[in-house]
Amino acid sequence: MPRRQIPGVFCLESNWSSDLRDRSSLRPLLELLEQQKAVEAIHRDCGTVDEFEHYLDISTQARYEKYRLLYLGFHGGPGLVRIGGSRVEIEQIAEALDGRAKNTTVYFGTCSTLDVPVKRLDKFLTMSGAKAVCGFRKDVGWLESAAFDLLIIEALTRYRRMDFAEKWLRKAYPSTVRRLGFRMRRR
């Protein structure tokens, strides 16, 4: 019997604080999932928009095809992420992906980024080529959202069909989904 291929997560993250002593990072979450053989992960820090766009471009290369969950860990706001002192709109991210995010789900592990009209999410999917986009409509606490990230990543990597992943999350964790304003839009 062939072994199941372990799904891949391509995570881009910025500093969570201007205090360089702050060691908050998504890396330990990814390491936990790797230790459980749930995922294989690539993790890169992005301190500038140029670095972010560079790694977005790399994430679409054929050699990283198995990393079909693009996990973006940044501060956010409605329709944007914050990198350093810069604001990057979701349309800029979609433009950087330029239709090359085929078979990819983009997960915004950010506050409020998906608190936008459905029309903007549909435009994001069309421009990026992604099969789904998900994230939060509300501001979320770092620790609670990090804990929920483990479950979201499990769902997004376990199920091939994103509607099944979303149904599982909504059924298994309805109060958390509501409280954090989790949202998914798919093709």
C-alpha positions as CSV (number, residue, x, y, z in Angstrom):
1,M,0.0,0.0,0.0
2,P,1.5,3.4,-0.9
3,R,2.3,5.8,1.9
4,R,0.2,8.9,2.2
5,Q,2.1,12.0,1.1
6,I,2.4,14.4,4.0
7,P,0.8,17.7,3.0
8,G,2.9,20.9,2.9
9,V,2.4,24.3,4.5
10,F,4.3,27.4,3.2
11,C,4.2,29.9,6.0
12,L,5.3,33.6,5.7
13,E,5.4,35.6,9.0
14,S,6.5,38.9,10.2
15,N,7.5,40.2,13.7
16,W,4.6,40.4,16.0
17,S,6.2,43.2,18.1
18,S,8.6,46.0,17.6
19,D,10.4,44.7,20.7
20,L,13.1,42.4,19.4
21,R,13.0,40.5,22.7
22,D,9.5,39.3,21.8
23,R,9.9,35.7,20.6
24,S,6.3,35.1,19.4
25,S,6.3,33.0,16.3
26,L,4.2,30.5,14.4
27,R,7.2,28.3,14.0
28,P,6.6,26.1,17.1
29,L,3.0,25.4,15.8
30,L,4.4,24.2,12.6
31,E,7.1,22.1,14.4
32,L,4.4,20.5,16.5
33,L,2.4,19.5,13.4
34,E,5.6,18.2,11.8
35,Q,6.4,16.1,14.8
36,Q,3.0,14.6,14.5
37,K,3.6,13.9,10.8
38,A,0.6,16.0,10.0
39,V,2.4,18.4,7.7
40,E,5.8,19.4,6.3
41,A,6.4,23.1,6.6
42,I,8.5,25.8,5.1
43,H,8.7,28.9,7.3
44,R,10.2,32.3,6.3
45,D,10.3,35.6,8.2
46,C,9.4,38.7,6.2
47,G,10.5,42.0,7.6
48,T,9.8,44.0,4.4
49,V,7.3,44.0,1.6
50,D,10.1,43.1,-0.9
51,E,10.9,39.9,1.2
52,F,7.2,39.1,1.3
53,E,6.8,39.4,-2.4
54,H,10.0,37.4,-3.0
55,Y,8.7,34.5,-1.0
56,L,5.2,34.7,-2.5
57,D,6.9,34.3,-5.9
58,I,9.0,31.4,-4.7
59,S,5.9,29.7,-3.1
60,T,4.5,29.2,-6.6
61,Q,7.5,27.4,-8.1
62,A,7.0,23.8,-9.3
63,R,9.4,22.4,-6.7
64,Y,7.1,23.6,-3.9
65,E,4.0,22.2,-5.5
66,K,3.2,20.0,-2.5
67,Y,3.0,23.1,-0.2
68,R,-0.6,23.9,-1.1
69,L,-1.5,25.8,2.0
70,L,-0.1,29.3,2.0
71,Y,-0.3,30.4,5.6
72,L,0.2,34.2,6.1
73,G,1.0,35.2,9.7
74,F,0.9,39.0,10.0
75,H,-0.9,41.8,11.7
76,G,-3.9,42.7,9.6
77,G,-6.9,44.9,9.1
78,P,-9.9,44.8,6.7
79,G,-8.5,43.8,3.3
80,L,-4.8,44.1,4.2
81,V,-1.8,42.7,6.0
82,R,0.9,44.8,7.8
83,I,4.5,44.1,7.2
84,G,6.9,46.3,9.1
85,G,5.4,49.8,8.7
86,S,3.7,49.0,5.4
87,R,0.2,48.0,4.5
88,V,-0.3,45.4,1.7
89,E,-3.8,45.1,0.3
90,I,-5.1,41.7,-0.6
91,E,-5.3,42.7,-4.2
92,Q,-1.5,43.4,-4.2
93,I,-1.0,39.9,-2.8
94,A,-3.3,38.4,-5.5
95,E,-1.4,40.4,-8.1
96,A,2.0,39.1,-6.8
97,L,0.6,35.5,-7.1
98,D,-0.5,36.4,-10.6
99,G,-2.8,33.4,-11.2
100,R,0.0,30.9,-10.2
101,A,-1.5,29.8,-6.9
102,K,-3.3,26.9,-8.5
103,N,-4.6,24.2,-6.1
104,T,-3.5,26.5,-3.2
105,T,-5.6,27.6,-0.2
106,V,-4.5,31.0,1.1
107,Y,-5.0,31.2,4.9
108,F,-4.7,34.7,6.4
109,G,-3.7,34.1,10.0
110,T,-4.3,37.8,10.6
111,C,-6.8,40.1,12.4
112,S,-9.8,41.2,10.3
113,T,-8.3,40.8,6.9
114,L,-11.4,39.0,5.6
115,D,-13.7,41.7,6.9
116,V,-14.4,42.8,3.3
117,P,-17.2,42.4,0.8
118,V,-17.4,39.0,-1.0
119,K,-16.7,40.8,-4.2
120,R,-13.1,41.5,-3.0
121,L,-12.6,37.9,-2.0
122,D,-13.8,36.7,-5.4
123,K,-11.5,39.1,-7.1
124,F,-8.6,37.7,-4.9
125,L,-9.4,34.2,-6.0
126,T,-9.6,35.1,-9.7
127,M,-6.4,37.2,-9.6
128,S,-4.3,34.8,-7.5
129,G,-5.6,31.5,-9.0
130,A,-6.1,30.1,-5.5
131,K,-8.8,27.5,-4.9
132,A,-9.8,29.0,-1.6
133,V,-9.1,31.9,0.8
134,C,-9.9,31.9,4.5
135,G,-9.2,33.9,7.6
136,F,-10.9,36.1,10.2
137,R,-13.4,39.0,10.1
138,K,-12.5,40.0,13.6
139,D,-9.5,41.0,15.6
140,V,-8.3,37.9,17.3
141,G,-6.1,37.3,20.3
142,W,-2.7,35.8,19.5
143,L,-2.9,32.8,21.8
144,E,-6.5,31.8,20.9
145,S,-6.0,32.2,17.2
146,A,-2.7,30.3,17.3
147,A,-4.5,27.4,19.0
148,F,-7.3,27.5,16.5
149,D,-4.6,27.7,13.7
150,L,-3.6,24.1,14.6
151,L,-7.2,23.0,13.9
152,I,-7.6,25.1,10.8
153,I,-4.3,23.7,9.3
154,E,-5.5,20.2,10.1
155,A,-8.8,20.8,8.3
156,L,-7.2,22.5,5.3
157,T,-4.6,19.8,4.9
158,R,-6.8,16.8,5.7
159,Y,-9.5,17.5,3.2
160,R,-9.0,17.9,-0.6
161,R,-12.3,19.7,-0.9
162,M,-12.4,23.0,1.0
163,D,-16.2,22.8,1.5
164,F,-15.6,19.6,3.6
165,A,-12.8,21.4,5.6
166,E,-15.1,24.3,6.3
167,K,-18.1,22.1,7.3
168,W,-15.8,20.1,9.7
169,L,-14.6,23.3,11.4
170,R,-18.1,24.8,11.7
171,K,-19.5,21.5,13.1
172,A,-16.6,20.7,15.4
173,Y,-15.9,24.2,16.7
174,P,-19.0,26.3,16.1
175,S,-18.4,28.8,19.0
176,T,-14.8,29.4,18.1
177,V,-15.6,29.9,14.4
178,R,-18.3,32.5,15.4
179,R,-16.2,34.2,18.1
180,L,-13.2,34.7,15.8
181,G,-15.3,35.4,12.7
182,F,-13.7,32.6,10.7
183,R,-14.6,32.9,7.0
184,M,-13.9,31.0,3.9
185,R,-14.5,31.7,0.2
186,R,-13.8,29.1,-2.5
187,R,-14.1,28.7,-6.2
